[in-house]
């Protein structure tokens, strides 16, 4: 189950890369060491104006059919922020592109499922739907060949390290087991 949780979380991290917290201060201190350097660098120099722009883009996510459309909207508001966001996107995309075809297909499938979970503006996430989707993805992951699972683990070592953290494992297990 630990490996399953790790890989599913890797995939969710990829899928949700553009809806991450608007600052490193929103990430619990005990988990900051697990954030890849490229992501830390993205947050390091964000100004209050940058955070506001990101918040506006996130608030209107339903207007953007894909990441490229969201990036174009970001570019219109701030070239500097756009360049930083593209750097993060390329970092993640390069990792995904380095995967075997089957591992890459799995990550892309998880990305689509994760994006479908984002609530409409003003709405809260449907936690039961999130849990149900996570369980569905876990089952799909369990069916992957071992070499595909290993490819995913090697490609995303920071996330693997996070999900080996005992405190995080307890939190994730509690979330998936609890009914709302």
C-alpha angles and dihedrals in degrees: 000000000000093000090046091052091048095053095043089051091049089055093047089049090054093046094047098042092120096047097053120129114294092238140020088244088072090061114086111254094239090059101045092088088063094057111103115248093244090058093046089052090052091057098038098082102029112137123210086257091053091051090050091051091050090048090053092050091048092047090056098041092127089066091063117075092198144358093272091059090050090049091051090052089049091050090056090056101039130003091193094053091044091055091051092048092049089052090055092044091051091048091055095038092052090053092050092045089054091061124099113264093258094048091046091050090051092051092047090050091050090047091055091049092048093049090051088058095061109111124233115262110288093017128107122234115267099241094193090054090048091051093045092050092047091052090048091051091047090055091049090049091051088058094056119105114259093247090058091050090050091050090055093048094049094046095053106039096154092057091044089054091050094052092050087061108111095219092051093047091054091048093050093046091050092049094051094045098046122090117218 
